[in-house]
């Protein structure tokens, strides 16, 4: 893993001091603590000034993988964050075509693949990557991002000057970056709990969407999407269920095998759930000796998974490392969230993910994780909830007022995803189309609440059409009538790419740990996403196909275990150890002075939660993260 930064300008007056550019690059040191490099192209050569900066975390070819890296005649320069898992196969093909290599790194494969295939090179890479390519002959810059969005890439076009970086913190360090907040992005944050691509919290910055590449030339910018999981079509229609099962196992083994390539120590995150256990079981078959596995636990039993991880490690005979965390370990991280995240993102599980990454980094530099299993194999409880909602939609829609009234009579619980919390969340989505309901269930503030929580100025601008524009865009032209597959695809393109993967990337890279996700190998994604959803969600059995194929690898206790996420006791924190922080950052005067939110409604949310009238944990956490972020990056 690495951190990359680039700056281009056609004007001598806009060239920053070289020290400023290096300082921007070095804000990414946590992503690449092992090495640094730069390429500088002066205006004297004709065309733009170009700066490419790199920070390296050495994983493959430790000795000669220095970046930026060029071709033989120095007309193509590359900086790269990520891993190209099929680089050995690509290298063989490129050598057969006459390309000569001087290193053993996957970075050099990018250089020669660009020479051979041009901008189509990104289609040839199987990996996780954010890539910058300067083409001297054509005087153009290309940026490319992997298909599933594992590696981040931000860019900004400021009065003819172009910047890009692995994280926003490097862009906003540019002296002329204004830090103006985008009101639409803020509203999307309150709704989704994250900001979907291509938006960022700032008006002057964008995310390059996954599966896309950007071309910057003299006549402007073009962004081109190069992949969809449905490009290959329904080739699975000709296969029997047994053949499908065998293909899934084969693809998963191939994916894990690719992700075990490393010149540094490697391990696996193991929670004891089916996803991480499946990766561990296959890794145990692929490498000699015991696989090193890692987990953390918590003193609060309603949030603790350590017993499951211990059981899984014993069953799979791994070299297991586990640490039990105290509440103070999590609480200490809360004020530091803005430094880790760069922009608001209200997934509280980033706290235990960071602690797990920090613990794991003491032993290894690379870890495999189970991200993507829920999206691919329909593992989220929301998919089951949609089935119930479809079956009883007429009754639920017409009875919603009385059901909501009864739901509010349920006693408030501080437990992890408690019964009363689930009932009230379920009812909040009834009456909406499925695609919208899905994100109401996952997010914090639905449309009626958005109007109330925003300041009067911003509330008047709330437009559900704009808030849901990404959802609508992904639905258009969706090549299937399968409702569950559509929901899986929406989760893949939004919740996974802009929440889960952001959380894991920021938490792990803050600890200089590389995390690889075998479930997100694009060949596996293409195959599974083109299967009928009845193979993934069969009646009320989620992950039906994955559970079936893993029977030869895992004990039934793991396969049949109920899903349990990486929970954080926010409901208790609001009333206990973080009560003062919530009271301070969500105080009436502070909220009113900032002007983004309605201080009366925020005060009401906090008061009702403290009085045990309502469980407002999600809304309050979303607001707290926002206020922490504002205080750090945009103080009034």
DATAKA-V221914 format. One record per backbone hydrogen bond with DSSP energy under -1.0 kcal/mol. NH is the residue of the N-H (numbers start at 1). CO is the residue of the C=O. E is the energy in kcal/mol with one decimal. If there is no record, write none. Layout:
# DATAKA-V221914
((NH/CO/E) (NH/CO/E))
This chain:
# DATAKA-V221914
((3/55/-2.4) (5/53/-2.2) (6/164/-2.7) (7/51/-2.3) (8/162/-2.6) (9/49/-1.7) (14/11/-1.1) (15/12/-1.2) (21/17/-1.7) (22/18/-2.2) (23/19/-2.1) (24/20/-2.2) (25/21/-2.4) (26/22/-2.6) (28/25/-1.9) (29/26/-1.4) (31/28/-1.6) (34/56/-2.3) (35/56/-1.1) (37/54/-2.0) (39/52/-2.2) (41/50/-3.0) (45/42/-1.3) (46/43/-2.1) (49/9/-3.1) (50/41/-2.2) (51/7/-2.6) (52/39/-2.5) (53/5/-3.4) (54/37/-2.5) (55/3/-2.6) (56/35/-2.7) (57/1/-2.1) (65/61/-1.1) (69/78/-2.1) (71/76/-1.5) (74/71/-1.1) (77/134/-2.2) (78/69/-2.5) (79/132/-2.4) (81/130/-2.4) (83/128/-2.5) (85/126/-1.9) (86/126/-1.1) (87/84/-1.4) (90/86/-2.4) (91/87/-2.6) (92/88/-1.9) (93/89/-1.9) (94/90/-2.7) (95/91/-2.9) (96/92/-1.9) (98/95/-1.6) (99/94/-2.4) (110/106/-1.1) (111/107/-1.5) (112/108/-2.1) (113/109/-2.4) (114/110/-2.3) (115/111/-1.8) (116/112/-2.2) (117/113/-3.2) (118/114/-2.2) (120/117/-1.4) (121/118/-2.0) (123/120/-1.2) (124/121/-1.8) (128/83/-1.8) (130/81/-2.0) (131/144/-2.7) (132/79/-3.0) (133/142/-2.9) (134/77/-2.7) (135/140/-2.9) (136/75/-3.1) (139/135/-1.2) (140/135/-1.6) (141/216/-2.2) (142/133/-2.6) (143/214/-2.4) (144/131/-2.1) (145/212/-2.2) (146/129/-2.2) (154/165/-2.9) (155/206/-2.5) (156/163/-2.5) (158/161/-3.1) (161/158/-2.1) (162/8/-2.6) (163/156/-2.7) (164/6/-2.0) (165/154/-2.1) (166/4/-1.8) (172/168/-2.7) (174/171/-1.9) (177/174/-2.1) (182/201/-2.8) (186/182/-2.1) (187/183/-2.2) (188/184/-2.5) (189/185/-2.3) (190/186/-2.0) (191/187/-1.7) (192/188/-3.4) (193/189/-2.5) (199/196/-1.4) (203/180/-2.7) (206/155/-2.7) (207/198/-2.3) (208/153/-2.7) (211/146/-2.5) (213/224/-2.3) (214/143/-3.1) (215/222/-2.8) (216/141/-2.9) (217/220/-2.6) (220/217/-1.9) (222/215/-2.0) (224/213/-3.0) (226/211/-3.0) (231/228/-2.0) (235/233/-1.8) (237/234/-1.4) (239/236/-1.7) (244/240/-2.3) (245/241/-2.3) (246/242/-2.1) (247/243/-2.1) (248/244/-2.4) (249/245/-2.1) (250/246/-2.3) (251/247/-2.8) (252/248/-2.5) (253/249/-2.5) (254/250/-2.3) (255/251/-2.3) (256/252/-2.5) (257/253/-2.7) (258/254/-2.1) (259/255/-1.8) (260/257/-1.1) (261/258/-1.1) (263/59/-2.3) (267/366/-2.2) (268/292/-2.0) (269/368/-3.0) (270/294/-2.8) (277/273/-1.9) (278/274/-2.3) (279/275/-1.9) (280/276/-2.2) (281/277/-2.8) (282/278/-2.0) (283/279/-2.5) (284/280/-2.4) (285/281/-1.0) (286/282/-1.5) (287/283/-1.7) (293/319/-1.8) (294/268/-2.1) (295/321/-1.9) (297/323/-2.4) (299/325/-1.2) (303/300/-1.7) (309/305/-1.9) (310/306/-2.5) (311/307/-2.2) (312/308/-2.6) (313/309/-2.6) (314/310/-2.2) (315/311/-2.4) (316/312/-2.4) (318/313/-2.0) (319/291/-2.7) (320/318/-1.2) (321/293/-2.3) (323/295/-1.4) (325/297/-3.7) (329/326/-1.5) (331/327/-2.7) (332/328/-2.2) (333/330/-1.2) (336/333/-1.7) (337/334/-1.6) (340/336/-1.3) (341/337/-2.7) (342/338/-2.3) (343/341/-1.3) (346/193/-2.8) (348/346/-1.1) (350/347/-1.7) (351/348/-1.9) (353/349/-1.9) (354/350/-2.3) (355/351/-2.0) (356/352/-2.7) (357/353/-2.2) (358/354/-2.8) (359/355/-2.3) (360/356/-2.7) (361/357/-2.4) (363/360/-2.1) (364/360/-2.2) (365/265/-2.1) (366/265/-1.5) (367/514/-2.8) (368/267/-2.2) (369/516/-2.8) (373/370/-1.5) (376/372/-2.4) (377/373/-2.3) (379/374/-2.3) (383/380/-1.4) (385/381/-2.3) (386/382/-2.4) (387/383/-1.3) (388/384/-1.9) (389/385/-2.6) (390/386/-2.6) (391/387/-1.9) (392/388/-2.1) (396/392/-3.0) (397/393/-2.9) (398/394/-1.9) (399/395/-1.6) (403/399/-2.7) (404/400/-3.0) (405/401/-2.0) (406/402/-2.5) (407/403/-2.9) (408/404/-2.0) (409/406/-1.0) (410/407/-1.1) (422/418/-2.3) (423/419/-2.5) (424/420/-2.1) (425/421/-2.2) (426/422/-2.6) (427/423/-2.3) (428/424/-1.4) (429/426/-1.1) (432/429/-1.5) (437/433/-3.3) (438/434/-2.6) (440/436/-1.9) (441/437/-2.4) (442/438/-1.2) (443/439/-2.2) (445/190/-2.0) (450/446/-2.5) (451/447/-1.7) (452/448/-1.1) (453/449/-2.8) (454/450/-1.9) (455/596/-2.0) (459/455/-3.2) (460/456/-1.4) (461/458/-1.4) (462/459/-1.3) (467/463/-2.2) (468/464/-2.2) (469/466/-1.2) (472/468/-2.7) (473/469/-2.3) (474/470/-2.3) (475/471/-1.6) (476/472/-1.7) (478/475/-2.2) (486/482/-1.9) (487/483/-2.0) (488/484/-2.4) (489/485/-2.5) (490/486/-2.5) (491/487/-2.4) (492/488/-2.4) (493/489/-2.5) (494/490/-1.8) (496/491/-3.7) (498/494/-2.7) (499/495/-1.0) (500/495/-2.2) (501/496/-3.1) (503/499/-3.1) (504/500/-2.3) (505/501/-2.5) (506/502/-2.9) (507/503/-2.4) (508/504/-2.5) (509/505/-2.6) (510/506/-1.6) (511/508/-1.2) (512/509/-1.3) (513/508/-2.4) (514/365/-2.6) (516/367/-2.7) (520/517/-1.9) (521/518/-1.6) (525/521/-2.4) (526/522/-2.6) (527/523/-1.8) (528/524/-2.7) (529/525/-2.7) (530/526/-1.1) (531/528/-1.6) (535/532/-1.9) (536/533/-1.4) (537/533/-3.5) (538/541/-2.1) (541/538/-2.4) (543/377/-1.2) (544/536/-2.5) (545/535/-1.2) (547/543/-2.9) (548/544/-2.0) (549/545/-2.5) (550/546/-1.6) (551/548/-1.1) (553/550/-1.5) (554/550/-2.5) (558/555/-1.1) (559/555/-1.9) (560/556/-2.8) (567/565/-1.7) (570/568/-2.5) (573/569/-2.1) (574/570/-2.4) (576/572/-1.3) (578/573/-2.0) (579/576/-1.7) (582/578/-2.9) (583/579/-2.5) (584/580/-2.3) (585/581/-2.9) (586/582/-2.1) (587/584/-1.2) (591/587/-2.5) (592/588/-2.4) (593/589/-2.3) (594/590/-2.1) (595/591/-1.7) (598/453/-3.0) (602/598/-2.2) (603/599/-2.3) (604/600/-1.9) (605/601/-2.3) (606/602/-2.1) (607/603/-2.6) (608/604/-2.6) (609/605/-1.6) (610/606/-2.4) (611/607/-1.7) (612/609/-1.6) (613/608/-2.3) (614/608/-1.3) (616/614/-1.0) (620/616/-2.8) (621/617/-2.5) (622/618/-2.3) (623/619/-2.1) (624/620/-2.5) (625/621/-2.7) (626/622/-1.6) (627/623/-2.6) (628/624/-2.8) (629/625/-2.4) (630/626/-3.0) (631/627/-2.3) (632/628/-1.3) (633/629/-3.1) (634/630/-2.0))
